[in-house]
Amino acid sequence: MKKIVLTGGGTAGHVTPNIALIPELKRQGYDIHYIGSYDGIESKLIADMGIPYYGISSGKLRRYIDLKNISDPFKVIKGLGQARHLMRKIKPDVVFSKGGFVSVPVVVAAKSKKIPCVIHESDMTPGLANKICIPCATRVCTNFPETLKHLPPEKAVLTGSPIRQELFHGNKAKGLSFCGFDDSKPVILIIGGSLGAVAVNTAVRNILPELLKEFQVIHLCGKDKLDSSLEGTRGYVQFEYIKEELSDLMAASDIMISRAGANAICEILALRKPNILIPLSAQASRGDQILNAASFEKAGYSIVIQEEDVTDEGLLAAVQQAYSQRQDYRKAMERSQLNNSIEKIVGLINEAAKRKK
């Protein structure tokens, strides 16, 4: 049986693409193992799937001054030793990395054992963890055509992001029923990310009375971000986080408002949902969401409002535009080259595994 180690963690965006690959990897006969951090979000998500999980020491690599910059290199070195031990124990034919700092010792350990690695870069420009991993990789998968110019041409492949197949099988009627809605008004789905987005939540709630005149609103607002004063508001429901029912809620939605994390927007693209993107500001990130959103806006997939430019009037106008021109946005998304991502990536994994043998 072929063996593969999957790695990636720190945020849901570094785990869900791996989860999307697992059914096809199983179908093709892979014995799947996962290496992540001790207590990252990946440990719970992967354990729920019955995949053997191994936690290793992980330290963050920072570009800014922080006292943890003194201790974290030692954590990385420890993680590298643990990853090398696991490579000897598991003896995988190939490693697939979705990124995050925990992936660095895994990919470097695999390279030292001459195990081929396929890595995936979600954002427009490679993050620091993937920059370290790219020299160790056999292939580098990307979401955006613009990313190719930042990568070695002999390694880079435009694949798009693996999308969880269950998202394509949502039931609109179930989604409406789950929210207590009917089909008398179109539905807006707001997703602020797994931790929520205060700026997005505030902007939506500011214009909620106007939105509810024409729309029903599903608001995934993040952990501890519920507004108790809005409970019972007709046509509005709010949840901290949704897992099993997400595909049904997406099926029920007519337009979406979202942050611009790479995996989130690739799911929106795959489902052909007209959307408004409010990327995380450059002050709060390395600016990758701004670049992601700009690419989607240029391709005609999205309306983009920068976080610092969000106003009640501007967001309301964007909602009206997204809905009134929804067919134009859907047609643009149908022309996208980012299709069949799972098939493309598993093909690259198979190619790398054969090289090992």
C-alpha positions in Angstrom: 0.0 0.0 0.0 1.2 3.5 -0.8 1.8 5.7 2.2 1.4 9.5 2.4 2.0 12.0 5.2 -0.2 15.1 5.1 0.9 18.1 7.1 -0.3 21.7 7.7 -1.9 23.5 10.6 -2.4 26.6 12.7 -5.6 27.8 11.0 -8.5 26.0 9.4 -7.2 27.2 6.0 -4.2 25.0 6.4 -6.3 22.0 7.2 -9.5 21.9 5.2 -7.7 21.5 1.8 -6.0 18.4 3.2 -9.3 17.1 4.4 -10.7 17.7 0.9 -8.0 15.4 -0.5 -8.5 12.5 1.9 -11.5 10.8 0.2 -9.7 10.7 -3.2 -6.4 9.6 -1.6 -8.3 6.7 0.2 -10.0 5.8 -3.1 -6.6 5.5 -4.8 -5.3 3.2 -2.0 -3.2 5.5 0.1 -2.4 4.7 3.8 -2.8 8.2 5.2 -1.0 9.7 8.2 -1.1 13.3 9.5 1.6 15.3 11.3 0.5 18.5 12.9 1.1 20.5 16.1 0.3 19.3 19.6 -2.9 21.3 20.1 -3.6 23.1 16.9 -7.0 23.1 15.2 -5.8 20.3 12.9 -5.5 17.9 15.8 -9.3 17.9 16.5 -10.3 18.0 12.8 -8.1 15.1 11.8 -8.9 13.0 14.8 -12.6 13.2 14.0 -11.8 11.5 10.6 -10.0 8.5 12.1 -6.7 9.4 10.5 -3.5 8.5 12.5 -2.3 11.8 14.0 1.1 12.7 15.3 1.8 16.0 17.2 5.2 17.6 17.1 6.8 20.7 18.6 6.1 23.8 16.5 7.5 27.4 16.7 6.4 30.4 14.8 8.9 32.1 12.5 8.4 35.9 13.0 9.6 38.8 10.9 9.1 41.2 13.9 10.7 41.6 17.3 9.2 39.3 20.0 10.7 37.6 23.0 9.4 34.3 21.6 11.9 34.6 18.8 14.4 33.5 21.4 12.6 30.3 22.4 10.8 29.3 19.2 13.8 28.3 17.2 14.5 25.6 19.8 10.9 24.4 19.3 11.5 24.2 15.6 14.7 22.2 16.1 12.9 19.8 18.4 10.1 19.5 15.9 12.6 18.6 13.1 14.0 15.8 15.3 10.5 14.5 15.9 9.6 14.7 12.2 12.8 12.8 11.2 11.9 10.1 13.7 8.3 9.9 12.2 9.7 9.7 8.7 11.7 6.6 9.7 8.7 5.1 11.5 6.0 5.7 8.9 8.2 5.4 5.8 5.9 7.4 3.5 6.2 7.4 -0.3 5.3 11.1 -0.5 4.5 14.1 1.7 1.8 16.7 0.9 2.1 20.0 2.8 -0.6 22.7 3.0 1.6 25.1 4.9 1.7 26.7 8.3 4.7 26.8 10.5 4.3 23.2 11.7 4.9 22.0 8.1 8.4 23.3 8.0 10.1 20.6 10.1 8.0 18.0 8.3 9.0 19.0 4.8 12.7 19.6 5.8 12.8 16.1 7.5 11.3 14.5 4.4 13.9 16.1 2.1 16.6 14.8 4.4 15.2 11.3 3.9 14.9 11.7 0.2 11.1 11.6 0.4 9.4 13.7 -2.3 7.2 16.6 -1.2 4.3 18.3 -2.9 3.3 21.6 -1.3 0.4 24.0 -1.8 0.6 27.8 -1.6 -2.9 29.3 -1.2 -2.1 32.9 -1.4 -0.9 35.2 -4.1 2.7 35.4 -2.7 4.3 32.6 -0.7 4.3 33.0 3.1 7.4 32.6 5.1 6.8 28.9 6.0 6.4 28.0 2.3 9.4 30.1 1.3 11.5 27.9 3.5 9.8 24.7 2.1 9.9 25.5 -1.6 13.6 24.4 -2.1 12.7 21.0 -0.5 9.6 20.5 -2.7 9.2 18.4 -5.9 6.1 20.4 -6.9 4.4 23.6 -5.7 0.7 24.0 -6.3 -0.9 27.4 -6.6 -4.3 29.0 -6.5 -3.6 32.1 -8.6 -1.9 32.6 -12.0 -0.1 35.6 -10.5 1.7 33.3 -8.0 3.6 31.5 -10.7 6.1 34.3 -11.2 7.2 34.0 -7.6 8.0 30.3 -7.9 10.7 28.1 -9.7 9.1 27.5 -13.1 10.1 23.8 -13.1 8.1 23.3 -9.9 5.1 25.5 -10.1 1.7 24.2 -11.2 -1.6 26.1 -11.3 -4.1 23.8 -9.6 -6.5 25.8 -7.6 -7.4 24.8 -4.1 -8.9 21.4 -3.1 -12.6 21.9 -2.3 -14.5 19.7 0.2 -16.8 17.7 -2.0 -19.7 17.8 0.5 -20.0 21.6 -0.2 -21.3 20.7 -3.7 -24.1 18.6 -2.3 -25.9 21.1 -0.1 -29.7 21.2 0.0 -31.3 24.6 -0.3 -34.5 23.6 1.3 -32.7 22.1 4.3 -30.6 25.2 4.6 -33.7 27.5 4.6 -35.5 25.2 7.1 -32.5 25.1 9.4 -32.6 28.9 9.6 -36.4 29.1 9.9 -36.5 30.9 6.5 -38.7 30.5 3.5 -38.1 31.3 -0.2 -40.0 34.6 -0.2 -36.7 36.6 -0.1 -33.1 36.0 -1.4 -30.5 35.0 1.2 -27.2 36.7 2.1 -24.6 34.5 3.8 -21.9 36.3 5.8 -18.7 34.4 6.8 -16.2 36.2 8.9 -13.7 33.3 9.1 -13.3 30.7 11.9 -12.4 33.4 14.4 -14.9 35.9 13.2 -14.2 39.4 11.9 -15.2 42.3 14.1 -15.2 44.8 11.2 -17.4 42.7 9.0 -19.8 41.8 11.8 -20.1 45.5 12.8 -20.7 46.7 9.2 -23.4 44.0 8.6 -25.2 44.7 11.8 -25.2 48.5 11.1 -27.2 48.0 7.9 -29.2 45.0 9.1 -32.6 46.9 9.1 -32.1 47.9 5.5 -30.9 44.5 4.4 -33.9 42.8 6.0 -36.3 44.8 3.8 -35.1 42.8 0.8 -33.1 39.9 2.1 -32.9 37.2 4.7 -29.5 37.1 6.4 -27.4 34.2 7.7 -24.5 35.5 9.8 -21.5 33.2 10.8 -20.0 35.7 13.2 -17.2 33.7 15.0 -16.6 32.5 18.5 -17.9 34.8 21.2 -19.2 37.3 18.6 -23.0 36.7 18.9 -25.1 39.8 19.5 -27.8 38.9 22.0 -29.8 42.0 21.3 -30.5 40.6 17.8 -31.9 37.2 18.9 -35.3 36.6 17.5 -35.0 39.2 14.7 -37.2 38.0 11.9 -35.2 37.1 8.8 -31.9 37.1 10.6 -30.0 34.2 12.2 -26.5 34.2 13.7 -24.1 31.4 14.6 -20.6 31.3 16.1 -19.5 28.5 13.8 -21.2 25.9 11.5 -19.8 22.6 10.4 -22.2 19.9 9.2 -24.8 22.3 7.9 -22.5 24.6 6.0 -23.1 23.0 2.6 -26.9 23.5 3.1 -26.4 27.2 4.1 -24.2 27.8 1.1 -26.8 26.2 -1.2 -29.5 28.4 0.4 -27.5 31.6 -0.2 -27.8 33.9 -3.2 -24.9 36.1 -2.5 -22.1 36.0 0.1 -20.0 38.5 2.1 -16.7 37.1 3.2 -13.1 37.8 4.3 -10.6 37.0 1.5 -8.7 34.0 2.8 -7.6 31.9 -0.1 -9.5 28.8 0.7 -12.7 30.6 1.5 -12.7 32.5 -1.7 -11.8 29.4 -3.7 -14.9 27.7 -2.2 -17.0 30.7 -3.2 -15.6 30.5 -6.7 -16.2 26.7 -7.0 -19.9 27.2 -5.9 -20.3 30.2 -8.2 -21.6 32.5 -5.5 -21.7 36.2 -6.3 -19.8 37.8 -3.5 -18.4 40.9 -1.7 -14.9 40.5 -0.2 -13.7 42.5 2.7 -10.0 41.5 3.0 -8.1 41.6 6.3 -6.2 44.9 6.4 -2.4 45.2 5.8 -2.0 46.4 9.4 -3.4 43.1 10.7 -1.7 40.8 8.3 1.0 40.5 5.6 -1.5 41.8 3.1 -2.2 38.4 1.4 -6.0 38.8 1.6 -5.7 42.2 -0.2 -3.8 40.6 -3.0 -6.2 37.6 -3.2 -9.2 39.9 -3.3 -7.6 42.0 -6.0 -7.1 39.0 -8.2 -10.7 37.9 -7.9 -11.9 41.5 -8.6 -9.8 41.7 -11.7 -11.2 38.4 -12.9 -14.7 39.7 -12.5 -15.6 37.2 -9.7 -16.1 39.6 -6.8 -16.8 43.1 -5.5 -14.0 44.2 -3.1 -14.3 46.8 -0.3 -11.1 47.4 1.8 -11.7 47.1 5.5 -10.8 50.8 6.2 -13.2 51.9 3.4 -16.3 50.1 4.7 -19.2 52.4 5.2 -22.9 51.6 5.7 -23.8 53.2 2.4 -21.0 51.5 0.5 -21.7 48.0 1.8 -25.4 48.4 1.1 -24.7 49.5 -2.4 -22.3 46.6 -2.9 -25.0 44.2 -1.8 -27.5 45.7 -4.3 -24.9 45.4 -7.1 -23.9 41.8 -6.3 -27.5 40.7 -6.4 -28.7 42.7 -9.4 -25.7 41.6 -11.4 -25.5 38.1 -10.0 -25.7 36.4 -13.4 -22.7 38.4 -14.7 -20.6 37.3 -11.8 -21.7 33.7 -12.2 -20.8 33.7 -15.9 -17.3 35.1 -15.1 -16.8 32.4 -12.4 -17.8 29.6 -14.9 -14.9 30.7 -17.1 -12.4 30.0 -14.4 -9.5 27.7 -15.0 -9.4 26.6 -11.4 -11.5 23.5 -11.7 -10.8 19.8 -11.0 -8.2 20.8 -8.3 -8.4 17.5 -6.4 -7.8 15.5 -9.6 -4.8 17.7 -10.5 -3.2 17.6 -7.1 -3.6 13.9 -6.5 -2.1 13.4 -10.0 1.0 15.3 -8.9 1.1 13.3 -5.6 1.0 10.1 -7.6 3.8 11.3 -9.9 6.0 12.2 -6.9 5.3 8.8 -5.2 6.3 7.0 -8.3 9.6 9.0 -8.3 10.3 7.7 -4.8 9.8 4.1 -5.8 
